[in-house]
């Protein structure tokens, strides 16, 4: 379930805005951390259609006591248009930044996708957003 959705205005020359979405599926989550990281990586392809797995950068860190697993991958965005749809996006020169934030109430999922230049310009704000996350009972 989408908890929040933000539009990141496009950088000059990019074809569209980027979007940042925060998901929460309850205490049981929306699948395991690694399954989500792998699924997000699978939503991107290298030019020519090859998997982008070898290009993906993943990491783990602790932010304000919360364990955060992240991925950063670029290429052609080929995610399903809607969950379960047979139609897929075909958006070259895109970048996906995503994080699984583990909380006592279950994981939250943060996903930023958009044209590469727009996402690159948004990285400082994205990192500041992640850095501001705190869990309150």
MIDOSE-1310 file (N, C-alpha, C; in nm, 2 decimals, decimal comma, always signed):
residues 137
xxxx	+0,08/-0,12/+0,00/+0,00/+0,00/+0,00/+0,09/+0,12/+0,00; +0,05/+0,22/-0,08/+0,13/+0,35/-0,09/+0,09/+0,43/+0,03; +0,20/+0,47/+0,10/+0,18/+0,56/+0,22/+0,20/+0,70/+0,18; +0,29/+0,73/+0,09/+0,31/+0,86/+0,04/+0,37/+0,86/-0,10
xxxx	+0,35/+0,96/-0,18/+0,40/+0,97/-0,31/+0,44/+1,11/-0,34; +0,56/+1,13/-0,39/+0,61/+1,26/-0,42/+0,66/+1,27/-0,56; +0,64/+1,39/-0,62/+0,69/+1,42/-0,76/+0,82/+1,49/-0,74; +0,92/+1,45/-0,81/+1,05/+1,52/-0,82/+1,05/+1,59/-0,95
xxxx	+1,05/+1,72/-0,96/+1,05/+1,79/-1,08/+1,17/+1,76/-1,17; +1,14/+1,74/-1,30/+1,24/+1,70/-1,40/+1,35/+1,81/-1,41; +1,47/+1,76/-1,44/+1,58/+1,84/-1,47/+1,57/+1,88/-1,61; +1,62/+2,00/-1,65/+1,61/+2,05/-1,78/+1,66/+1,94/-1,88
xxxx	+1,58/+1,92/-1,98/+1,62/+1,82/-2,09/+1,57/+1,68/-2,06; +1,52/+1,65/-1,94/+1,47/+1,52/-1,92/+1,32/+1,51/-1,96; +1,27/+1,40/-2,01/+1,14/+1,39/-2,06/+1,03/+1,39/-1,96; +1,05/+1,36/-1,84/+0,94/+1,36/-1,74/+1,00/+1,38/-1,60
xxxx	+0,91/+1,39/-1,50/+0,94/+1,40/-1,36/+0,98/+1,27/-1,31; +1,05/+1,27/-1,20/+1,08/+1,14/-1,12/+0,97/+1,13/-1,01; +0,96/+1,01/-0,95/+0,87/+0,99/-0,84/+0,93/+0,92/-0,73; +0,90/+0,96/-0,61/+0,94/+0,89/-0,49/+0,81/+0,83/-0,42
xxxx	+0,81/+0,70/-0,39/+0,69/+0,64/-0,33/+0,74/+0,57/-0,21; +0,66/+0,58/-0,10/+0,69/+0,51/+0,02/+0,57/+0,41/+0,04; +0,61/+0,28/+0,06/+0,51/+0,17/+0,07/+0,52/+0,11/+0,21; +0,41/+0,06/+0,26/+0,41/-0,01/+0,39/+0,30/-0,12/+0,37
xxxx	+0,33/-0,24/+0,40/+0,24/-0,35/+0,39/+0,20/-0,42/+0,52; +0,23/-0,35/+0,63/+0,20/-0,41/+0,76/+0,32/-0,48/+0,82; +0,30/-0,54/+0,93/+0,41/-0,60/+1,01/+0,47/-0,71/+0,94; +0,40/-0,78/+0,85/+0,46/-0,89/+0,78/+0,53/-0,85/+0,65
xxxx	+0,52/-0,72/+0,62/+0,60/-0,67/+0,50/+0,54/-0,71/+0,37; +0,61/-0,68/+0,27/+0,58/-0,71/+0,13/+0,68/-0,80/+0,07; +0,72/-0,90/+0,14/+0,82/-0,99/+0,10/+0,95/-0,96/+0,17; +1,05/-1,04/+0,16/+1,17/-1,02/+0,23/+1,26/-0,91/+0,17
xxxx	+1,35/-0,86/+0,25/+1,44/-0,75/+0,20/+1,51/-0,79/+0,07; +1,57/-0,91/+0,07/+1,65/-0,94/-0,05/+1,56/-0,97/-0,17; +1,44/-1,02/-0,15/+1,34/-1,04/-0,26/+1,30/-0,91/-0,32; +1,29/-0,80/-0,24/+1,25/-0,67/-0,29/+1,37/-0,61/-0,37
xxxx	+1,49/-0,62/-0,31/+1,61/-0,57/-0,38/+1,62/-0,63/-0,52; +1,61/-0,77/-0,52/+1,62/-0,84/-0,65/+1,51/-0,80/-0,74; +1,39/-0,78/-0,70/+1,28/-0,74/-0,78/+1,30/-0,60/-0,84; +1,35/-0,51/-0,76/+1,38/-0,37/-0,81/+1,49/-0,38/-0,91
xxxx	+1,60/-0,46/-0,89/+1,70/-0,47/-0,99/+1,65/-0,53/-1,12; +1,56/-0,62/-1,11/+1,49/-0,68/-1,22/+1,41/-0,59/-1,30; +1,37/-0,47/-1,24/+1,29/-0,37/-1,31/+1,38/-0,28/-1,40; +1,51/-0,31/-1,40/+1,60/-0,23/-1,49/+1,68/-0,33/-1,58
xxxx	+1,71/-0,28/-1,70/+1,79/-0,35/-1,80/+1,90/-0,26/-1,85; +2,01/-0,33/-1,89/+2,11/-0,26/-1,96/+2,06/-0,23/-2,10; +2,12/-0,13/-2,17/+2,09/-0,11/-2,31/+2,10/-0,24/-2,39; +2,01/-0,27/-2,47/+2,01/-0,40/-2,55/+1,93/-0,51/-2,48
xxxx	+1,89/-0,48/-2,36/+1,80/-0,58/-2,29/+1,86/-0,67/-2,19; +2,00/-0,67/-2,17/+2,06/-0,75/-2,08/+2,03/-0,71/-1,93; +2,02/-0,81/-1,84/+1,99/-0,78/-1,70/+2,09/-0,67/-1,64; +2,05/-0,59/-1,55/+2,13/-0,49/-1,49/+2,19/-0,53/-1,36
xxxx	+2,17/-0,66/-1,33/+2,22/-0,71/-1,20/+2,36/-0,68/-1,17; +2,45/-0,69/-1,26/+2,59/-0,67/-1,24/+2,63/-0,52/-1,22; +2,54/-0,44/-1,26/+2,56/-0,29/-1,25/+2,50/-0,23/-1,12; +2,42/-0,31/-1,05/+2,35/-0,26/-0,93/+2,45/-0,25/-0,82
xxxx	+2,43/-0,14/-0,74/+2,51/-0,11/-0,62/+2,41/-0,13/-0,51; +2,45/-0,22/-0,42/+2,36/-0,25/-0,30/+2,44/-0,21/-0,17; +2,37/-0,19/-0,06/+2,44/-0,16/+0,06/+2,35/-0,18/+0,18; +2,41/-0,18/+0,29/+2,33/-0,19/+0,42/+2,40/-0,08/+0,52
xxxx	+2,31/-0,02/+0,59/+2,36/+0,08/+0,69/+2,25/+0,09/+0,80; +2,29/+0,16/+0,91/+2,20/+0,19/+1,02/+2,17/+0,34/+1,02; +2,05/+0,38/+1,02/+2,01/+0,52/+1,02/+1,92/+0,54/+1,14; +1,97/+0,61/+1,24/+1,89/+0,64/+1,36/+1,83/+0,52/+1,42
xxxx	+1,92/+0,41/+1,43/+1,88/+0,28/+1,49/+1,80/+0,19/+1,40; +1,77/+0,23/+1,27/+1,69/+0,15/+1,18/+1,78/+0,09/+1,08; +1,77/-0,04/+1,06/+1,85/-0,11/+0,95/+1,79/-0,08/+0,82; +1,88/-0,03/+0,73/+1,83/+0,01/+0,59/+1,92/-0,07/+0,49
xxxx	+1,85/-0,13/+0,40/+1,92/-0,20/+0,28/+1,88/-0,12/+0,16; +1,97/-0,10/+0,07/+1,95/-0,01/-0,04/+2,00/-0,07/-0,17; +1,95/-0,01/-0,28/+2,00/-0,04/-0,42/+2,00/+0,08/-0,50; +2,09/+0,09/-0,59/+2,11/+0,20/-0,69/+2,14/+0,13/-0,82
xxxx	+2,05/+0,15/-0,92/+2,07/+0,08/-1,05/+2,02/+0,17/-1,16; +2,09/+0,17/-1,27/+2,05/+0,25/-1,39/+2,03/+0,17/-1,51; +1,96/+0,22/-1,61/+1,94/+0,15/-1,73/+1,80/+0,18/-1,79; +1,74/+0,09/-1,85/+1,61/+0,10/-1,91/+1,51/+0,05/-1,80
xxxx	+1,41/+0,13/-1,76/+1,31/+0,09/-1,67/+1,21/+0,01/-1,73; +1,19/-0,12/-1,69/+1,10/-0,21/-1,76/+1,00/-0,27/-1,66; +0,97/-0,20/-1,55/+0,87/-0,26/-1,45/+0,74/-0,27/-1,51; +0,65/-0,35/-1,45/+0,51/-0,36/-1,49/+0,45/-0,23/-1,48
xxxx	+0,36/-0,19/-1,57/+0,29/-0,07/-1,56/+0,20/-0,06/-1,44; +0,14/-0,18/-1,40/+0,06/-0,20/-1,28/+0,10/-0,33/-1,23; +0,10/-0,36/-1,10/+0,13/-0,49/-1,05/+0,04/-0,60/-1,11; +0,11/-0,70/-1,16/+0,04/-0,81/-1,23/+0,01/-0,78/-1,38
xxxx	+0,04/-0,67/-1,43/+0,00/-0,63/-1,57/+0,10/-0,70/-1,66; +0,06/-0,73/-1,78/+0,15/-0,79/-1,88/+0,22/-0,68/-1,95; +0,17/-0,55/-1,95/+0,24/-0,44/-2,01/+0,35/-0,39/-1,92; +0,46/-0,36/-1,98/+0,58/-0,31/-1,91/+0,62/-0,17/-1,96
xxxx	+0,68/-0,09/-1,87/+0,74/+0,04/-1,92/+0,86/+0,00/-2,01; +0,90/+0,10/-2,09/+1,02/+0,09/-2,17/+1,08/+0,23/-2,16; +1,15/+0,26/-2,05/+1,20/+0,40/-2,04/+1,35/+0,40/-2,02; +1,42/+0,42/-2,13/+1,57/+0,42/-2,13/+1,63/+0,54/-2,05
xxxx	+1,75/+0,52/-2,01/+1,82/+0,63/-1,93/+1,75/+0,67/-1,81; +1,71/+0,57/-1,73/+1,64/+0,59/-1,60/+1,73/+0,54/-1,49; +1,70/+0,58/-1,37/+1,77/+0,54/-1,25/+1,67/+0,51/-1,14; +1,70/+0,40/-1,07/+1,62/+0,36/-0,96/+1,70/+0,36/-0,83
xxxx	+1,66/+0,43/-0,73/+1,72/+0,42/-0,59/+1,61/+0,37/-0,50; +1,63/+0,27/-0,42/+1,53/+0,22/-0,34/+1,59/+0,17/-0,21; +1,51/+0,17/-0,10/+1,56/+0,12/+0,03/+1,45/+0,05/+0,10; +1,49/-0,05/+0,18/+1,40/-0,12/+0,27/+1,44/-0,07/+0,41
xxxx	+1,35/-0,01/+0,48/+1,38/+0,04/+0,61/+1,31/-0,05/+0,72; +1,38/-0,12/+0,80/+1,33/-0,21/+0,90/+1,29/-0,13/+1,02; +1,16/-0,15/+1,06/+1,11/-0,08/+1,18/+1,05/-0,19/+1,27; +1,03/-0,16/+1,40/+0,96/-0,25/+1,49/+0,82/-0,29/+1,44
xxxx	+0,76/-0,21/+1,36/+0,62/-0,24/+1,31/+0,63/-0,31/+1,17; +0,74/-0,34/+1,12/+0,76/-0,40/+0,99/+0,83/-0,30/+0,90; +0,87/-0,35/+0,78/+0,95/-0,27/+0,69/+0,87/-0,17/+0,61; +0,93/-0,06/+0,58/+0,88/+0,04/+0,49/+0,97/+0,04/+0,37
xxxx	+0,92/+0,06/+0,25/+0,99/+0,06/+0,13/+0,99/+0,19/+0,06; +1,10/+0,25/+0,03/+1,12/+0,38/-0,03/+1,18/+0,36/-0,17; +1,11/+0,41/-0,27/+1,15/+0,38/-0,41/+1,15/+0,51/-0,49; +1,26/+0,55/-0,55/+1,27/+0,67/-0,63/+1,31/+0,63/-0,77
xxxx	+1,23/+0,66/-0,87/+1,26/+0,63/-1,01/+1,24/+0,75/-1,10; +1,32/+0,76/-1,20/+1,30/+0,87/-1,30/+1,42/+0,88/-1,39; +1,41/+0,98/-1,48/+1,52/+1,00/-1,57/+1,65/+1,02/-1,49; +1,76/+0,96/-1,54/+1,89/+0,96/-1,47/+1,93/+1,10/-1,42
xxxx	+1,93/+1,20/-1,51/+1,97/+1,33/-1,46/+1,89/+1,39/-1,35; +1,76/+1,37/-1,36/+1,67/+1,41/-1,25/+1,70/+1,34/-1,12; +1,71/+1,21/-1,13/+1,74/+1,13/-1,01/+1,88/+1,17/-0,95; +1,98/+1,19/-1,04/+2,11/+1,23/-0,99/+2,10/+1,37/-0,91
xxxx	+2,02/+1,46/-0,97/+2,01/+1,59/-0,90/+1,93/+1,58/-0,77; +1,85/+1,47/-0,75/+1,77/+1,45/-0,63/+1,84/+1,37/-0,52; +1,96/+1,31/-0,56/+2,03/+1,23/-0,46/+2,05/+1,30/-0,33; +2,10/+1,42/-0,32/+2,12/+1,48/-0,19/+1,99/+1,49/-0,11
xxxx	+1,88/+1,53/-0,17/+1,75/+1,53/-0,10/+1,71/+1,40/-0,06; +1,73/+1,30/-0,14/+1,69/+1,16/-0,11/+1,77/+1,11/+0,01; +1,90/+1,13/+0,01/+1,98/+1,09/+0,12/+1,94/+1,16/+0,25; +1,91/+1,29/+0,24/+1,86/+1,37/+0,35/+1,73/+1,31/+0,41
xxxx	+1,64/+1,28/+0,31/+1,52/+1,21/+0,35/+1,54/+1,09/+0,43; +1,62/+1,00/+0,37/+1,65/+0,87/+0,45/+1,72/+0,90/+0,58; +1,81/+1,00/+0,58/+1,88/+1,03/+0,71/+1,79/+1,09/+0,81; +1,67/+1,14/+0,77/+1,58/+1,20/+0,87/+1,48/+1,10/+0,93
xxxx	+1,48/+0,97/+0,88/+1,38/+0,87/+0,93/+1,41/+0,83/+1,07; +1,31/+0,83/+1,15/+1,31/+0,79/+1,29/+1,18/+0,71/+1,32; +1,19/+0,62/+1,41/+1,07/+0,54/+1,44/+1,02/+0,60/+1,57; +0,89/+0,63/+1,58/+0,83/+0,68/+1,70/+0,72/+0,58/+1,73
x	+0,71/+0,54/+1,86/+0,61/+0,44/+1,90/+0,47/+0,51/+1,90
